[in-house]
Amino acid sequence: MAVMTTAHLSDRINSLPTSQTLAMAAKARELRAEGKDIIGLSLGEPDFNTPDFIKEAAIQAINENYNSYTPVDGYGELKEAICRKFKRDNGLDYLPNQVVISTGAKQSIANVCMVLLNPGDEVLLPAPYWVSYSAIATLAEATFKEIPSSIEADFKIDPQQLEAAITDKTRLIIFNSPNNPSGTVYTEDEYRALAAVLEKYPEVYVLSDEIYEHINYGEKNFSFASIPSMYERTITVNGVAKAFAMTGWRIGYIGAPQWIAKACTKMQGQITSGANCIAQRATIAALDAPVSKIQYMIDEFKTRRDMILGLLSDIEGFTVNEPKGAFYVFPDISAYFGKTLRGTAIANASDLAMYLLEEAHVATVTGDAFGQPDCIRISYAASEKEIREAVRRIEEAVI
Ligand code: GLU
């Protein structure tokens, strides 16, 4: 009988870390299946249903027999809807040949990294950053370099830090505002100051991940590509998962210089052949709708944010910035490092996240996964009742 050994797997997969967001969600599911009452606050997934007008567009597409391969880069009608959306919401002028639709924003990001990066190139990641950026850069055989930030600076980097991090190997920087996991939102002035640095380094490209654009409780989202000097070297990534409660439909897209869009199309032509046809038809309805149609979800997320911030402020040892967008809080919990809670030694954020899962039955994600080892991420894309109960359990467990 053949012996199964990871030694027979590629170095590529053996050196790839498991997605911690998905791993924690899987662990929570497992424990629930064993009968444990787990509150899952690990996954960034709206708990709303996809709005009816989007579901109806999908049903209509099925009835109209949309079942064949789509163009690799997506239906022309959807690309036009995306161009209208970019103009309406972001003031960005993209033509359909600058747009590529993919199987989720995650694939959009992977395409961009695969087509822009060579072995040894460097990707700059302002930390904290979403778990998969570093993993995807690694898959593309690039290296990644974190630019640290602090809770005092609202988890933002400044122009001096950016300039100090750039080397002659730097090829890409990934911005994500509103940010997963910190909820930080860069202002137009802050982005312009960072762009002024990048103007000196024309070989550095920018991936601006704007997937949380609409889940924003303050100033309107500012798109990095709307800075004229940055337009030709910025790839704007977005998708429908978060704002339209469509995580499982898997539709993401980019607006990019045409040569990059063309390369991404070539890449996915060999990997997925394009995104799901029914989900693409439904996305036309989603993007053509006024943002007011999804405002009820954004309002609800804001109510929950205010609630969880209030509840966490009562727990000694949890220090939280005020997230301006997305649906996560990212408390600094380093006050617990070196302590023992109910017989469990807490040396780091992973220990605390695991302890909270096992003792409080609340799933969170360690900040290590996001390049910020003093914090844990708590998603508040859950019901008020679940959030209240989760924080009550957390408080009880850390006293
Ligand atoms: N982006 C979400 C999160 O950070 C979904 C899971 C994932 O793809 O990482 O939780």
Residues whose N, C-alpha, C, O or C-beta is under 5 A from the ligand:
A	BS01	LIG	T21 S42 L43 G44
